[in-house]
Amino acid sequence: MIYHTKHIVIIPDVHQDIAWVKRILAQETEADLFVFLGDYFDSHLALKHRTSTAATCRFLIDLQKHLGERIVFLLGNHDIQYLEARRDCLRHHVPRHLSYRCGSAFKASAAAKIAKHLPTVFWSNARLFVEVNGWLLSHAGVHSSFWPKRPSVAESLISIQSECEHALRDINHTNDPLLQAGLVRGGEARNGGITWQDWNDEFRDDLPLPQIVGHTSNPNGARQLGRSWCIDGGQTCYGILTSAGLTTRVV
């Protein structure tokens, strides 16, 4: 889906820091569109500061109901592992042998809670990327090796959208390179996929569209490479996209 709108708020990796998200929402009440870049779970915060897994699920659903078409949830690598685990959890089985598991970040107990509290409507509405005002937004970015070579940008977007839909639809049956980690992130793929590409070592600003991503956290905040941006500052900043381009704000 393509959006053309005036004031877009882009919120990178949440990791159960719902208090941080609420501060952003309180400041940006006039936004036309909110885009979340994924990774809603697996908090790095001390237990007393993080929102619980179940409460995070409820917050996401309430936000989806409240904002309706004004919100887009993208999926990150941490979300993909729980989406893959969902089928086993709903059958009351312990998820095993996951293709997209994020190492020690994956918790079977968290997977069970997410399967219980985050309904199908959330997953069916979530996606891997979105184009907004000529910018390509995703969790980790699209490497040029995954960009379909077509006569026009519009045709390339249609093609990669089809590939993304196939990857999510067949998540329990295929090991899709589009969702795999690259060598620099401990995976086996030559280049990291749309939820795994590393900003520091893999990302290149070489697509027809500039990109805005999260995934690679840096305590110094947002970083720019060519036309593109990584705005994952470890729950310290977010982006505002307007006709003038991207600006970042500190929370």
Legacy VTK file of the C-alpha trace (Angstrom):
# vtk DataFile Version 3.0
C-alpha trace
ASCII
DATASET POLYDATA
POINTS 251 float
0.000 0.000 0.000
1.204 3.506 -0.826
0.453 6.511 1.364
0.526 10.185 0.399
0.006 12.281 3.491
1.361 15.403 5.172
2.614 14.553 8.655
3.865 11.037 9.403
5.227 9.917 12.771
7.696 7.033 12.498
8.398 5.080 15.674
11.301 2.599 15.637
11.914 -0.471 17.785
9.602 -0.371 20.830
10.827 -3.461 22.757
8.035 -3.188 25.344
8.857 0.410 26.287
5.231 1.491 26.119
5.775 4.494 28.412
8.136 5.881 25.754
5.549 5.340 22.999
2.876 7.086 25.060
5.121 10.139 25.433
5.507 10.291 21.659
1.772 9.930 21.064
1.059 12.698 23.578
3.333 15.037 21.601
2.059 14.091 18.130
-1.722 14.319 18.378
-2.064 16.028 14.980
-0.244 13.376 12.931
-1.964 12.049 9.812
-0.255 8.653 9.988
1.735 6.622 12.508
4.166 3.997 11.244
5.810 1.593 13.691
8.983 -0.071 12.393
8.562 -3.324 14.341
10.220 -5.199 17.226
7.500 -4.750 19.820
8.766 -7.422 22.229
11.934 -8.704 23.946
12.695 -5.748 26.196
16.204 -4.677 27.122
14.894 -2.743 30.121
15.075 -3.772 33.747
11.991 -5.734 34.772
10.529 -2.875 36.831
10.673 -0.490 33.865
9.308 -2.687 31.074
5.674 -3.256 30.149
4.709 -6.918 30.412
4.300 -9.020 27.287
0.536 -9.347 27.752
0.102 -5.623 28.444
2.161 -4.780 25.361
-0.201 -6.915 23.281
-3.225 -5.145 24.723
-1.654 -1.754 24.061
-1.014 -2.607 20.400
-4.582 -3.812 19.879
-6.076 -0.775 21.629
-3.904 1.499 19.495
-4.998 -0.307 16.343
-8.659 0.124 17.286
-8.235 3.774 18.275
-6.225 4.976 15.272
-7.709 2.690 12.623
-6.401 3.589 9.170
-4.020 6.149 10.681
-1.656 3.436 11.932
0.644 0.954 10.195
2.428 -1.812 12.073
5.514 -3.189 10.351
7.181 -6.406 11.485
10.734 -6.760 12.748
12.909 -9.815 13.237
11.703 -10.242 16.830
8.085 -10.233 15.664
8.723 -12.728 12.875
9.927 -15.356 15.348
6.708 -15.029 17.360
4.586 -15.117 14.231
6.257 -18.375 13.228
5.815 -19.771 16.747
2.144 -18.791 16.849
0.833 -21.937 15.136
2.445 -24.264 17.678
1.407 -22.077 20.607
-2.240 -22.076 19.532
-2.059 -25.870 19.476
-0.577 -25.781 23.001
2.740 -27.130 21.711
6.156 -25.780 22.655
7.613 -24.133 19.509
10.717 -25.974 18.329
13.087 -25.785 15.362
12.042 -22.273 14.326
13.627 -21.010 11.114
13.490 -17.371 12.208
14.357 -17.603 15.895
16.407 -14.671 17.256
18.769 -16.743 19.371
18.544 -16.120 23.112
15.991 -13.325 22.570
13.292 -15.932 21.907
11.272 -17.058 24.933
8.730 -19.857 24.592
6.771 -18.349 27.488
6.595 -15.002 25.686
5.531 -16.760 22.481
2.625 -18.396 24.308
1.479 -15.060 25.763
1.752 -13.281 22.420
-0.238 -16.038 20.683
-2.915 -15.753 23.374
-3.197 -11.973 23.587
-2.344 -10.727 20.084
-5.197 -11.796 17.786
-5.206 -12.675 14.120
-6.387 -9.188 13.120
-3.086 -7.693 14.235
-1.000 -10.120 12.194
-3.246 -9.892 9.146
-2.931 -6.087 9.075
0.819 -5.996 9.770
3.249 -5.927 6.872
6.964 -5.913 6.083
7.249 -2.524 4.379
5.276 0.495 3.305
5.948 3.320 0.877
5.119 6.774 2.220
5.570 9.922 0.136
8.292 8.323 -1.955
10.160 6.801 1.009
10.512 3.072 1.635
9.922 2.219 5.292
10.747 -1.181 6.805
12.334 -2.652 9.897
15.869 -3.137 8.569
15.784 -2.036 4.940
15.756 -3.693 1.548
19.164 -4.743 0.247
19.680 -4.228 -3.481
19.976 -7.999 -3.950
16.300 -8.292 -2.912
15.065 -5.363 -5.006
13.180 -6.677 -8.079
14.573 -5.226 -11.293
11.475 -3.995 -13.141
10.841 -1.249 -15.753
9.460 1.110 -13.085
9.630 1.670 -9.329
5.897 1.008 -9.095
6.316 -2.410 -10.710
9.244 -3.220 -8.417
7.119 -2.357 -5.391
4.295 -4.570 -6.597
6.736 -7.426 -7.082
8.383 -7.136 -3.679
4.982 -6.756 -2.042
4.007 -10.107 -3.553
7.249 -11.652 -2.267
6.619 -10.263 1.237
3.056 -11.559 1.304
4.289 -14.998 0.241
6.983 -14.997 2.946
4.464 -14.200 5.689
1.782 -16.526 4.373
4.153 -19.511 4.203
6.165 -18.677 7.302
5.694 -22.171 8.782
6.589 -23.980 5.570
9.460 -22.145 3.894
12.840 -20.790 4.917
12.639 -17.501 3.034
15.888 -15.515 2.495
13.824 -12.323 2.714
13.417 -12.980 6.458
16.868 -14.368 7.215
19.849 -12.860 8.993
23.028 -12.235 7.040
26.526 -13.322 7.961
27.275 -10.163 9.960
24.314 -10.863 12.255
25.163 -14.534 12.773
23.003 -15.909 9.978
23.874 -17.888 6.891
22.496 -15.615 4.196
24.906 -13.547 2.131
22.848 -10.410 2.824
20.403 -9.741 5.620
16.740 -9.677 4.665
14.160 -6.964 5.198
13.924 -7.663 8.953
17.636 -8.369 9.542
19.869 -6.142 7.384
22.560 -4.495 9.495
22.789 -0.738 9.064
26.508 -0.496 9.876
27.849 -3.320 7.706
25.223 -4.171 5.091
23.039 -1.172 4.318
23.674 0.817 1.158
21.692 3.797 -0.094
21.426 2.398 -3.611
17.724 1.804 -4.291
15.562 4.129 -6.410
13.794 5.171 -3.184
15.393 6.495 0.009
14.760 4.299 3.039
13.914 4.783 6.716
14.703 1.857 9.015
15.265 0.824 12.620
16.828 -2.453 13.811
20.442 -1.314 14.356
20.388 0.538 17.653
22.837 3.286 18.518
22.786 5.319 21.763
23.806 8.400 19.766
20.444 8.341 17.995
19.519 8.606 14.328
22.118 8.296 11.558
22.002 9.228 7.895
23.633 7.500 4.926
23.116 9.273 1.631
19.374 9.905 1.377
18.459 7.172 3.874
18.121 7.055 7.652
18.314 4.628 10.552
16.318 6.073 13.441
16.793 3.363 16.087
18.297 5.232 19.009
17.350 2.667 21.621
14.036 4.287 22.587
15.453 7.816 22.586
14.212 9.268 19.292
11.646 8.982 16.509
11.067 10.467 13.072
8.725 13.012 11.523
8.262 12.760 7.759
6.756 15.707 5.890
7.027 17.127 2.390
10.280 18.763 3.536
11.821 15.375 4.326
12.694 13.554 7.541
13.457 15.215 10.845
14.165 13.408 14.098
13.012 14.296 17.575
14.398 13.220 20.925
12.166 11.858 23.667
LINES 1 252
251 0 1 2 3 4 5 6 7 8 9 10 11 12 13 14 15 16 17 18 19 20 21 22 23 24 25 26 27 28 29 30 31 32 33 34 35 36 37 38 39 40 41 42 43 44 45 46 47 48 49 50 51 52 53 54 55 56 57 58 59 60 61 62 63 64 65 66 67 68 69 70 71 72 73 74 75 76 77 78 79 80 81 82 83 84 85 86 87 88 89 90 91 92 93 94 95 96 97 98 99 100 101 102 103 104 105 106 107 108 109 110 111 112 113 114 115 116 117 118 119 120 121 122 123 124 125 126 127 128 129 130 131 132 133 134 135 136 137 138 139 140 141 142 143 144 145 146 147 148 149 150 151 152 153 154 155 156 157 158 159 160 161 162 163 164 165 166 167 168 169 170 171 172 173 174 175 176 177 178 179 180 181 182 183 184 185 186 187 188 189 190 191 192 193 194 195 196 197 198 199 200 201 202 203 204 205 206 207 208 209 210 211 212 213 214 215 216 217 218 219 220 221 222 223 224 225 226 227 228 229 230 231 232 233 234 235 236 237 238 239 240 241 242 243 244 245 246 247 248 249 250
